[in-house]
Amino acid sequence: MQRQLRSNSSSSLVGSILLLVSLLGVFFSVFFWLRPSGEPSIGKAYEPQDQASLVKRRAIESSELKSAPSRPSIDSVVPPSGALAQASESSAKSGGEAKEQSEDEAIQSAREAIDTAKDPGLARDILEAVLAKNPEQIDAAQNLFFVYEHLEDLAGAKERLKKLEASLGEGAKPGLNYILGRLMVESGEVEEGKQRLEQVVAAGVDDPYVREQLAVAYVRSGDGAHARETWRALAEDEVPSQASFNAKAKLAELLLSEGKVDEAKAKLEDILSQDPSNPFALTVWERLKRRVQRS
C-alpha cells in the first residue's frame, strides 16, 4: 500500500512539472509573437552604440556628399569634427562676426580631414564649399591648391573651379583668381595665370605667398624685371615669412648669376642665420661654394 502511495505521489509531481513547463512554453510563445516587429532583439539591443553611431554617420555623410548640388555650400558638407555644423549654428545666432569664424572652422576641419582622417576628397569638398560661399577667401584657396596637389588632379581641379566661377556671376573673386592663376601657371597657361594673380594683388590682397606666386609667374613668362622687383619688395617685408626668406634666396641667386659673389654670400648668410633649413638658400649656397672652389 505504501509503495503504491509513493508511486502515485511521484506521478503527480512529474505531471505537475510537465504542466508547468508546458504553460511556460505557451507564455513565451505568446510573448514573442505579440512583441512589436520594430523592437530590437536582445542581441541587437546590446550592440556597441559607438559602432552603430559611426555607421549611421558615415551613411549620412555619404548621402549628403552624393546629393550635394553642383554649386556647393558649407552646410552641405559634414567634416569629421563637426566643426562646420557648430560654426553654422554660431553664425545663425550672432550674424556677420560668426561668418568669418565659420570659415576659419571650415578650413581647420579641412586640415583635420587631411592630417587625421587621411581624406583629401573631403578636404577638397569643404574648401570648395568655402570658396563657393566666399570667393574672396585667400586662406581657403591656398589650402585647396595643396589638396589638389595631393590628389594629383590639377587639370580636373581647373575645370571644376571654372564651372564654379561661371556659376557665381559678377563680383570680386580674389580667392578663386589666386587658385586658378596658380593652376594655369602650372599647366602652361602662364599669361592668363599671371593676369589673375596680378588681379589678386590689385584687389588689395597683401599676402606674401600670393606675391611669391606672382614672382614665379613673372619668371615663367620671361619677365625677369618684374620678378626681381616683386622679390625685392617681398624680401623687405617687416614681418618675416617663409615667402620673404625665399625671396631673399632668389635675389641671392640673381646676384650670384651676375658674378656678385660677395653680395650673394652676405645675403645667404643672413637668410640661413634666421632660417637654417630654407631649401632655396641651401641650394644657392651649394652653388656658391662650388663657384668659389673653381675660382
C-alpha positions as CSV (number, residue, x, y, z in Angstrom):
1,M,0.0,0.0,0.0
2,Q,2.8,2.4,0.9
3,R,4.7,1.7,-2.3
4,Q,1.5,2.4,-4.3
5,L,1.0,5.8,-2.5
6,R,4.6,6.8,-3.1
7,S,4.2,5.8,-6.8
8,N,1.1,7.9,-7.1
9,S,2.7,10.8,-5.4
10,S,5.7,10.7,-7.7
11,S,3.5,10.5,-10.8
12,S,1.5,13.6,-9.6
13,L,4.8,15.5,-9.1
14,V,6.1,14.7,-12.6
15,G,2.8,15.6,-14.0
16,S,2.8,19.0,-12.3
17,I,6.3,19.7,-13.6
18,L,5.4,18.8,-17.1
19,L,2.3,21.0,-16.9
20,L,4.3,24.0,-15.6
21,V,6.9,23.6,-18.4
22,S,4.1,23.5,-21.0
23,L,2.5,26.6,-19.5
24,L,5.9,28.5,-19.6
25,G,6.3,27.4,-23.2
26,V,2.9,28.8,-24.2
27,F,3.6,32.0,-22.3
28,F,6.9,32.8,-24.0
29,S,5.5,31.8,-27.4
30,V,2.6,34.4,-26.9
31,F,5.1,37.0,-25.6
32,F,7.4,36.8,-28.6
33,W,4.5,36.6,-31.1
34,L,3.0,39.8,-29.6
35,R,6.4,41.7,-29.5
36,P,6.4,44.6,-32.0
37,S,8.5,43.9,-35.1
38,G,10.3,47.2,-34.8
39,E,11.7,46.5,-31.3
40,P,15.3,45.3,-31.4
41,S,16.1,41.8,-30.3
42,I,18.1,41.2,-27.2
43,G,21.4,40.7,-29.1
44,K,21.0,43.9,-31.2
45,A,19.9,45.9,-28.2
46,Y,23.3,45.4,-26.6
47,E,25.5,46.2,-29.7
48,P,28.1,48.9,-29.0
49,Q,26.4,52.2,-29.5
50,D,29.5,54.0,-30.8
51,Q,29.7,51.5,-33.7
52,A,26.1,52.0,-34.6
53,S,26.5,55.8,-34.5
54,L,29.6,55.5,-36.7
55,V,27.8,53.5,-39.3
56,K,24.8,55.9,-39.3
57,R,27.1,58.9,-39.5
58,R,29.1,57.6,-42.5
59,A,25.9,56.8,-44.3
60,I,24.6,60.3,-43.7
61,E,27.9,61.8,-44.9
62,S,27.9,59.6,-48.0
63,S,24.3,60.5,-48.8
64,E,24.9,64.3,-48.4
65,L,28.1,64.3,-50.5
66,K,26.5,62.3,-53.3
67,S,23.4,64.6,-53.3
68,A,25.3,67.9,-53.0
69,P,24.3,70.5,-55.6
70,S,26.7,71.5,-58.4
71,R,27.3,74.7,-56.5
72,P,28.4,73.5,-53.1
73,S,27.7,75.3,-49.8
74,I,29.3,75.0,-46.4
75,D,26.2,73.5,-44.9
76,S,26.2,70.6,-47.4
77,V,29.5,69.2,-46.0
78,V,29.9,67.4,-42.7
79,P,33.6,67.2,-41.6
80,P,34.7,64.6,-39.1
81,S,34.9,67.0,-36.2
82,G,31.5,68.5,-36.8
83,A,33.1,72.0,-36.7
84,L,31.0,73.2,-39.7
85,A,27.8,72.4,-38.0
86,Q,28.8,74.2,-34.9
87,A,30.0,77.2,-36.9
88,S,26.8,77.4,-38.8
89,E,24.8,77.5,-35.6
90,S,27.1,80.2,-34.3
91,S,26.7,82.2,-37.5
92,A,22.9,82.0,-37.3
93,K,22.9,83.3,-33.7
94,S,25.4,86.1,-33.9
95,G,25.4,87.3,-37.5
96,G,28.3,88.7,-39.5
97,E,31.1,88.2,-37.0
98,A,30.4,84.5,-36.8
99,K,30.7,84.2,-40.6
100,E,34.4,84.7,-40.5
101,Q,34.7,82.2,-37.6
102,S,32.7,79.7,-39.6
103,E,35.2,80.0,-42.5
104,D,38.1,79.5,-40.1
105,E,36.5,76.5,-38.6
106,A,35.8,75.0,-42.0
107,I,39.4,75.5,-43.1
108,Q,40.6,73.8,-39.8
109,S,38.2,70.9,-40.5
110,A,39.7,70.5,-44.0
111,R,43.2,70.3,-42.4
112,E,42.0,67.7,-40.0
113,A,40.5,65.7,-42.9
114,I,44.0,65.6,-44.4
115,D,46.1,65.2,-41.3
116,T,43.9,63.0,-39.1
117,A,41.2,61.3,-41.3
118,K,43.5,61.0,-44.4
119,D,40.6,62.0,-46.5
120,P,41.7,64.6,-49.1
121,G,38.5,64.3,-51.0
122,L,36.5,65.5,-48.0
123,A,39.1,68.3,-47.5
124,R,38.5,69.3,-51.2
125,D,34.8,69.4,-50.7
126,I,35.0,71.5,-47.6
127,L,37.4,74.1,-49.1
128,E,35.5,74.3,-52.4
129,A,32.3,75.0,-50.3
130,V,34.1,77.8,-48.5
131,L,35.1,79.4,-51.9
132,A,31.6,78.9,-53.3
133,K,30.2,80.9,-50.4
134,N,33.0,83.5,-50.3
135,P,35.2,83.6,-53.4
136,E,37.4,86.2,-51.8
137,Q,38.8,83.7,-49.2
138,I,42.6,83.5,-49.8
139,D,43.4,81.1,-47.0
140,A,40.9,78.5,-48.3
141,A,42.3,78.9,-51.8
142,Q,45.9,78.4,-50.6
143,N,45.0,75.3,-48.7
144,L,42.9,74.0,-51.6
145,F,45.8,74.2,-54.0
146,F,47.8,71.9,-51.8
147,V,44.9,69.5,-51.6
148,Y,44.7,69.4,-55.4
149,E,48.4,68.6,-55.5
150,H,47.9,65.8,-53.0
151,L,45.1,64.4,-55.2
152,E,47.3,64.8,-58.3
153,D,44.4,66.2,-60.3
154,L,45.4,69.8,-61.2
155,A,43.8,69.6,-64.7
156,G,40.5,68.4,-63.3
157,A,40.7,70.9,-60.5
158,K,41.0,73.8,-63.0
159,E,37.8,72.7,-64.8
160,R,35.9,72.3,-61.5
161,L,36.8,75.8,-60.5
162,K,36.0,77.3,-63.8
163,K,32.5,75.9,-63.6
164,L,32.2,77.2,-60.0
165,E,33.4,80.7,-61.2
166,A,30.8,80.7,-64.0
167,S,28.0,79.9,-61.5
168,L,29.0,82.8,-59.2
169,G,28.4,85.7,-61.7
170,E,30.0,89.1,-61.3
171,G,31.8,90.3,-58.2
172,A,35.2,90.2,-56.5
173,K,36.8,86.7,-56.5
174,P,40.4,87.1,-55.2
175,G,40.4,83.6,-53.8
176,L,39.3,82.0,-57.0
177,N,41.6,84.1,-59.1
178,Y,44.5,83.1,-56.9
179,I,44.0,79.3,-57.2
180,L,43.0,79.5,-60.9
181,G,46.1,81.6,-61.5
182,R,48.3,79.1,-59.9
183,L,46.7,76.2,-61.7
184,M,47.0,78.0,-65.0
185,V,50.7,78.8,-64.5
186,E,51.4,75.2,-63.6
187,S,49.5,73.9,-66.7
188,G,51.3,76.2,-69.1
189,E,48.7,79.0,-69.4
190,V,51.2,81.4,-68.0
191,E,49.9,84.7,-69.4
192,E,46.3,84.3,-68.1
193,G,47.6,82.8,-64.8
194,K,49.9,85.8,-64.3
195,Q,47.0,88.2,-65.1
196,R,44.8,86.5,-62.5
197,L,47.5,86.8,-59.8
198,E,48.0,90.4,-60.7
199,Q,44.3,91.0,-60.2
200,V,44.5,89.5,-56.7
201,V,47.3,91.9,-55.7
202,A,45.4,94.8,-57.4
203,A,42.4,93.9,-55.3
204,G,44.4,94.8,-52.2
205,V,45.3,91.4,-51.0
206,D,48.7,91.9,-49.2
207,D,49.7,88.2,-48.7
208,P,53.4,87.3,-49.1
209,Y,52.6,83.9,-50.6
210,V,50.4,85.5,-53.3
211,R,53.2,87.9,-54.2
212,E,55.7,85.0,-54.2
213,Q,53.5,83.1,-56.7
214,L,53.2,86.3,-58.8
215,A,57.0,86.4,-59.0
216,V,57.1,82.8,-60.1
217,A,54.6,83.7,-62.9
218,Y,56.8,86.6,-64.0
219,V,59.7,84.2,-64.2
220,R,57.7,81.7,-66.2
221,S,56.6,84.4,-68.6
222,G,60.1,85.7,-69.1
223,D,59.6,88.9,-67.3
224,G,62.7,89.0,-65.1
225,A,62.5,92.7,-64.3
226,H,59.1,92.4,-62.7
227,A,60.1,89.2,-60.9
228,R,63.2,90.9,-59.4
229,E,61.0,93.9,-58.4
230,T,58.5,91.6,-56.7
231,W,61.1,89.6,-54.9
232,R,62.9,92.7,-53.7
233,A,59.7,94.1,-52.2
234,L,58.9,90.8,-50.6
235,A,62.4,90.4,-49.1
236,E,61.9,93.8,-47.4
237,D,58.7,92.9,-45.6
238,E,58.7,94.0,-42.0
239,V,57.2,90.7,-40.8
240,P,59.4,87.8,-41.8
241,S,57.7,84.8,-43.5
242,Q,58.8,81.7,-45.4
243,A,57.9,83.7,-48.6
244,S,60.2,86.6,-47.7
245,F,63.1,84.2,-46.9
246,N,62.5,82.5,-50.3
247,A,62.5,85.9,-52.0
248,K,65.9,86.8,-50.4
249,A,67.3,83.5,-51.6
250,K,66.1,84.2,-55.1
251,L,67.7,87.6,-55.0
252,A,71.0,86.0,-53.8
253,E,70.7,83.6,-56.8
254,L,70.4,86.6,-59.2
255,L,73.4,88.2,-57.6
256,L,75.4,85.0,-58.0
257,S,74.4,84.8,-61.7
258,E,75.7,88.3,-62.1
259,G,79.0,87.5,-60.6
260,K,78.4,89.4,-57.4
261,V,79.7,86.6,-55.2
262,D,80.4,88.6,-52.0
263,E,76.9,90.2,-52.0
264,A,75.3,86.9,-52.7
265,K,77.3,85.3,-49.8
266,A,76.3,88.0,-47.4
267,K,72.6,87.7,-48.3
268,L,72.7,83.9,-47.9
269,E,74.4,84.0,-44.6
270,D,71.7,86.4,-43.3
271,I,68.9,84.1,-44.5
272,L,70.5,80.9,-43.1
273,S,71.1,82.6,-39.7
274,Q,67.3,83.0,-39.4
275,D,66.0,80.1,-41.4
276,P,68.8,77.4,-41.4
277,S,66.7,74.8,-43.3
278,N,65.5,77.1,-46.1
279,P,65.8,74.8,-49.2
280,F,66.2,77.7,-51.7
281,A,69.0,79.3,-49.7
282,L,70.8,75.9,-49.2
283,T,70.7,75.2,-52.9
284,V,72.1,78.6,-53.8
285,W,74.7,78.2,-51.0
286,E,76.0,74.9,-52.6
287,R,76.2,76.6,-56.0
288,L,78.2,79.5,-54.4
289,K,80.6,77.1,-52.7
290,R,81.2,75.3,-56.0
291,R,81.8,78.5,-57.8
292,V,84.3,79.7,-55.1
293,Q,86.2,76.4,-55.3
294,R,86.6,76.7,-59.1
295,S,87.9,80.2,-58.9
